[in-house]
Amino acid sequence: MPIPQKFFYIQIHARLLAQVTTPEDIEKESKRTIEALYGNGISDFKIREVFALPEFGPRVAWDVQVTFNLEGKKNTVDLEIQEKNGNVTNARLIDTMDPI
């Protein structure tokens, strides 16, 4: 018996709208985003900095700076992750360098 297509839509839609409020949520969404942008060949993934946006007032998003290795280079990327639904509204490569 086939599962209705609506079931899949609800499951995918619910996963895309997950709130990002804990450090574990931030790490999971950050890693998922970096793998989507750079592929599964990344290693040594680390969160370097996390700031709430805006700095004052009710929190709307997270500014997350991550580092990872890819093809022998250390990359630093800045992500803006919306708290209410986990959408990444900005991803910016900050630096690429040879590791020491």
C-alpha positions as CSV (number, residue, x, y, z in Angstrom):
1,M,0.0,0.0,0.0
2,P,1.7,3.3,-1.1
3,I,2.1,6.1,1.5
4,P,0.3,9.3,0.5
5,Q,2.5,12.0,-0.9
6,K,1.1,14.4,1.6
7,F,2.8,12.4,4.4
8,F,6.2,13.0,2.8
9,Y,5.4,16.7,2.3
10,I,4.5,17.1,5.9
11,Q,7.6,15.3,7.1
12,I,10.0,17.3,5.0
13,H,8.2,20.6,5.7
14,A,8.2,20.0,9.4
15,R,12.0,19.3,9.3
16,L,12.7,22.4,7.4
17,L,10.8,24.5,9.9
18,A,12.6,23.3,13.0
19,Q,13.5,26.0,15.5
20,V,17.2,26.5,16.2
21,T,17.5,27.4,19.9
22,T,20.1,25.2,21.5
23,P,23.9,24.8,20.9
24,E,23.2,21.3,19.5
25,D,20.6,22.7,17.0
26,I,23.1,25.4,16.0
27,E,25.9,22.8,15.4
28,K,23.5,20.4,13.5
29,E,22.2,23.2,11.2
30,S,25.6,24.7,10.6
31,K,27.1,21.3,9.7
32,R,24.2,20.5,7.4
33,T,24.6,23.8,5.6
34,I,28.3,23.5,5.2
35,E,27.9,20.0,3.8
36,A,25.2,21.2,1.4
37,L,27.6,24.0,0.2
38,Y,30.9,22.2,0.2
39,G,30.1,18.5,0.0
40,N,30.6,15.6,2.4
41,G,34.4,15.7,2.1
42,I,34.9,18.2,4.9
43,S,36.8,17.3,8.1
44,D,37.6,18.9,11.5
45,F,34.3,20.9,11.6
46,K,34.2,23.3,14.5
47,I,32.1,26.2,15.6
48,R,34.3,29.1,16.3
49,E,31.9,31.9,17.4
50,V,28.1,32.2,18.0
51,F,26.4,35.6,18.4
52,A,22.7,36.3,18.8
53,L,21.2,38.7,16.3
54,P,20.3,41.5,17.0
55,E,22.7,42.1,19.7
56,F,20.1,43.8,21.9
57,G,16.4,43.0,22.0
58,P,14.6,39.8,21.1
59,R,16.7,37.3,19.4
60,V,15.8,36.6,15.7
61,A,18.8,34.8,14.3
62,W,22.3,33.4,15.1
63,D,25.5,34.6,13.6
64,V,27.7,31.5,13.5
65,Q,31.3,31.3,12.4
66,V,32.6,27.8,11.6
67,T,35.9,26.4,10.5
68,F,36.6,23.2,8.6
69,N,39.2,21.5,6.4
70,L,38.5,20.8,2.7
71,E,41.1,19.5,0.2
72,G,44.0,20.4,2.5
73,K,42.8,24.0,3.2
74,K,41.3,25.4,6.3
75,N,38.1,27.4,5.6
76,T,36.2,29.9,7.8
77,V,32.6,30.6,6.9
78,D,30.1,32.9,8.5
79,L,26.5,31.8,8.6
80,E,23.3,33.6,9.6
81,I,20.7,31.1,10.8
82,Q,17.1,32.2,11.5
83,E,16.0,31.0,15.0
84,K,12.4,30.3,14.2
85,N,12.8,28.0,11.2
86,G,16.5,27.2,10.7
87,N,16.8,28.9,7.3
88,V,20.2,30.2,6.4
89,T,19.8,33.7,5.1
90,N,23.5,34.5,4.6
91,A,26.6,32.4,4.1
92,R,29.9,34.1,3.5
93,L,33.4,32.6,3.0
94,I,35.7,34.6,5.3
95,D,39.1,32.9,4.8
96,T,40.9,30.0,3.1
97,M,44.4,29.2,4.3
98,D,46.9,26.4,4.5
99,P,46.8,24.9,8.0
100,I,49.9,25.3,10.1
